[in-house]
Amino acid sequence: MTFDIIWGPARYPALDAEQLNTLSEMSVRVPIVHYTMKGYLSEYAVVKHLSGIRGVSQVAKVPDYNSGHGGDIRFVYRSKLVTVEVKTAGKVKILKSGEKRSTVSFAPTRKGPGEKVKAYRVGEFDMLAISVDAFGKHEVWYALACDLPRHTTCSEYLTTRITLTEKIPKPFTRNPRELLKRLQKRG
């Protein structure tokens, strides 16, 4: 038995059950494999969610060699091209107060040791989708990029970290429909 992984024009090679088991075992032992798989699953969840929204068409994953420049996913909403950057919430930390928190590292490229993290420029994508499974159930939280906090030293860039709690923070929402309507009005 093989499993084809296809979404949008991006196509991934078919994997048989033995290969899937090997990947699963590697993800437990090799952190980079774990986080890469988690990233792909997050993107897949967002594609599935957006594909079910009325007025949304042509949902496609942007090939990875093009990621970091204009989002991970592109789709058309009522004739407007929309780009979405997808991130995955990190592990939950429990504070002394009992509050649960998770942090999303928010940078377009991974840098090597000793290199600085590069922040996204304002306007590089339209919407941010964060795959959140850190608080006991899987959800996707959406925000318009124009509503995200700016970098502390340069307002041309977005922040490089977002802290999440169990309560969905502003400007995020579980329902992207209102955000899409706002994007459409802006033209």
Buried (B, 14 or more C-beta within 10 A) or exposed (E): EEEEEEBBEBEEEEBEEEEEEEBEEBBEEEEEBBBBBBBBBBBBBBBEBBBEBEBBEEBBBBEEEEBBBBBBBBBBBEEBEBBBBBBBBBEBEEEEEEEBBBBBEBBBEEEEEEEEEBBBBBEBBBBBBBBBBBBEEEBBBBBBBBEBEEBEEEEEBBBBEBEBBEEBEEBBBEEBBEBBEEBBEEE
